[in-house]
Amino acid sequence: PDLTGHEKFGLGNIKYNISGIHVTAVELPSASISLLPRSGIKLVIENASLTINMNWSIRTWMFKDSGRSTVHISKVFVTAIFSTPLDNTGPTSISLTSCRTTSGDIDIKLNGKS
């Protein structure tokens, strides 16, 4: 979904809009899934990367600008634990018990009119 809002910054407000968010690349060079006895499933993703393209616009009392942006996030590490019910009653369900995510580098390229 698009992101729209405003932030108070310095002497005034900045209104922003981010739209057309599109994931253009995902790399998962190392991913593993393991079973945890009597509790569920553990998912580990190491050194992943993600590239996102989007449109952006900002407006302040002094100027406005808009353009296109590319965001590249790398060195992403994710560990997630999913629990599964131990009984055989009802449909199978999975719930996220814990999740830890870190990212190492974020590179943002803004192309605008100014």
Sine and cosine of phi, psi and omega as CSV:
sin_phi,cos_phi,sin_psi,cos_psi,sin_omega,cos_omega
0.00,0.00,0.38,-0.92,0.05,-1.00
-0.94,0.35,0.45,-0.90,0.04,-1.00
-0.90,-0.44,0.83,-0.55,0.01,-1.00
-0.72,-0.70,0.63,-0.77,0.03,-1.00
0.02,-1.00,-0.23,-0.97,0.05,-1.00
-0.54,-0.84,0.47,-0.88,0.01,-1.00
-0.73,-0.68,0.62,-0.79,0.11,-0.99
-0.99,0.12,0.82,-0.58,-0.07,-1.00
-0.59,-0.81,0.88,-0.47,0.05,-1.00
0.88,0.48,-0.89,-0.46,-0.10,-1.00
-1.00,0.00,-0.03,1.00,-0.03,-1.00
-0.22,-0.98,-0.20,-0.98,-0.01,-1.00
-0.99,-0.12,0.55,-0.84,0.13,-0.99
-0.91,-0.41,0.86,-0.52,0.09,-1.00
-0.99,-0.10,0.69,-0.72,-0.04,-1.00
-0.71,-0.70,0.41,-0.91,0.10,-1.00
-0.59,-0.80,0.78,-0.63,0.08,-1.00
-0.85,-0.52,0.84,-0.54,-0.08,-1.00
-0.67,-0.74,0.16,-0.99,0.03,-1.00
0.87,0.49,0.60,0.80,-0.03,-1.00
-0.93,0.36,0.82,-0.57,-0.07,-1.00
-0.64,-0.76,0.86,-0.52,0.07,-1.00
-0.98,0.20,0.87,-0.49,-0.07,-1.00
-0.98,-0.22,-0.31,0.95,0.02,-1.00
-0.40,-0.92,0.64,-0.77,0.11,-0.99
-0.69,-0.73,0.79,-0.62,0.05,-1.00
-0.85,-0.53,0.80,-0.61,0.03,-1.00
-0.84,-0.55,0.98,0.20,-0.07,-1.00
-0.93,0.38,-0.41,0.91,-0.01,-1.00
-0.59,-0.80,0.94,-0.35,0.03,-1.00
-0.66,-0.75,0.64,-0.77,0.02,-1.00
-0.62,-0.79,0.49,-0.87,0.06,-1.00
-0.80,-0.60,0.74,-0.67,0.04,-1.00
-0.71,-0.70,0.47,-0.88,0.04,-1.00
-1.00,0.04,0.69,-0.72,0.06,-1.00
-0.97,-0.26,0.86,-0.52,-0.06,-1.00
-0.81,0.59,0.79,-0.61,0.08,-1.00
0.87,0.49,0.23,0.97,-0.01,-1.00
-0.71,-0.70,-0.61,0.79,-0.01,-1.00
0.38,-0.92,-0.66,-0.75,-0.13,-0.99
-0.76,-0.65,0.65,-0.76,0.06,-1.00
-0.91,-0.42,0.79,-0.61,0.05,-1.00
-0.92,-0.38,0.80,-0.61,0.04,-1.00
-0.81,-0.59,0.82,-0.58,0.07,-1.00
-0.86,-0.52,0.79,-0.61,-0.04,-1.00
-0.83,-0.55,0.65,-0.76,0.11,-0.99
0.84,0.54,0.65,0.76,0.03,-1.00
-0.99,0.15,0.27,-0.96,0.09,-1.00
-0.60,-0.80,0.35,-0.94,-0.11,-0.99
-0.53,-0.85,0.70,-0.71,0.07,-1.00
-0.85,-0.53,0.75,-0.66,-0.06,-1.00
-0.79,-0.62,0.72,-0.69,0.14,-0.99
-0.95,-0.32,0.54,-0.84,-0.01,-1.00
-0.34,-0.94,0.29,-0.96,0.17,-0.99
-0.99,-0.13,0.51,-0.86,0.02,-1.00
-0.61,-0.79,0.43,-0.90,0.14,-0.99
-0.49,-0.87,0.59,-0.81,0.08,-1.00
-0.73,-0.69,0.44,-0.90,0.02,-1.00
-0.56,-0.83,0.75,-0.66,0.11,-0.99
-0.81,-0.58,0.01,-1.00,0.04,-1.00
-0.92,0.39,-0.32,0.95,-0.09,-1.00
-0.98,-0.22,-0.54,0.84,-0.04,-1.00
-0.39,-0.92,0.21,-0.98,0.13,-0.99
-0.65,-0.76,0.47,-0.89,0.00,-1.00
-0.43,-0.90,0.35,-0.94,0.05,-1.00
-0.43,-0.90,0.27,-0.96,0.01,-1.00
0.11,-0.99,-0.41,-0.91,-0.04,-1.00
-0.87,-0.49,0.48,-0.88,-0.02,-1.00
-0.65,-0.76,0.54,-0.84,0.14,-0.99
-0.84,-0.55,0.78,-0.63,0.02,-1.00
-0.88,-0.47,0.81,-0.58,0.05,-1.00
-0.89,-0.46,0.87,-0.50,0.01,-1.00
-0.93,-0.36,0.81,-0.58,-0.03,-1.00
-0.76,-0.65,0.13,-0.99,-0.05,-1.00
0.84,0.55,0.73,0.69,0.00,-1.00
-1.00,-0.01,0.76,-0.65,0.03,-1.00
-0.83,-0.56,0.76,-0.65,-0.03,-1.00
-0.75,-0.66,0.74,-0.67,0.18,-0.98
-0.79,-0.61,0.85,-0.52,-0.01,-1.00
-0.77,-0.63,0.65,-0.76,0.06,-1.00
-0.90,-0.43,0.81,-0.59,0.05,-1.00
-0.92,-0.38,0.70,-0.72,0.04,-1.00
-0.97,-0.22,0.51,-0.86,0.03,-1.00
-0.79,-0.61,0.55,-0.83,-0.01,-1.00
-0.92,0.38,0.53,-0.85,-0.02,-1.00
-1.00,0.00,-0.25,0.97,0.00,-1.00
-1.00,-0.08,0.24,-0.97,-0.03,-1.00
-0.97,-0.24,0.36,0.93,0.01,-1.00
-1.00,-0.07,0.70,-0.71,0.06,-1.00
0.97,0.23,-0.02,-1.00,-0.01,-1.00
-0.94,0.33,0.45,-0.90,0.04,-1.00
-0.93,0.36,0.68,-0.73,0.04,-1.00
-0.71,-0.70,0.45,-0.89,0.04,-1.00
-0.75,-0.66,0.71,-0.70,0.07,-1.00
-0.77,-0.63,0.55,-0.84,0.02,-1.00
-0.98,0.21,0.87,-0.49,-0.02,-1.00
-1.00,-0.02,-0.69,0.73,0.03,-1.00
-0.45,-0.89,0.43,-0.90,0.01,-1.00
-0.48,-0.88,0.72,-0.69,0.05,-1.00
-0.74,-0.67,0.80,-0.60,-0.02,-1.00
-0.74,-0.67,0.71,-0.71,0.13,-0.99
-0.74,-0.68,0.48,-0.88,0.10,-1.00
-0.74,-0.67,0.58,-0.81,-0.07,-1.00
-1.00,-0.06,-0.76,0.65,-0.09,-1.00
-0.78,-0.63,0.65,-0.76,0.12,-0.99
-0.77,-0.64,0.85,-0.53,0.00,-1.00
-0.91,-0.41,0.86,-0.50,-0.04,-1.00
-0.90,-0.45,0.83,-0.56,0.07,-1.00
-0.92,-0.40,0.86,-0.50,0.02,-1.00
-0.96,-0.29,0.80,-0.60,0.13,-0.99
-0.91,-0.42,0.88,-0.47,-0.04,-1.00
-0.65,-0.76,-0.07,-1.00,-0.02,-1.00
-0.98,0.20,-0.50,0.86,-0.05,-1.00
-1.00,0.07,0.00,0.00,0.00,0.00
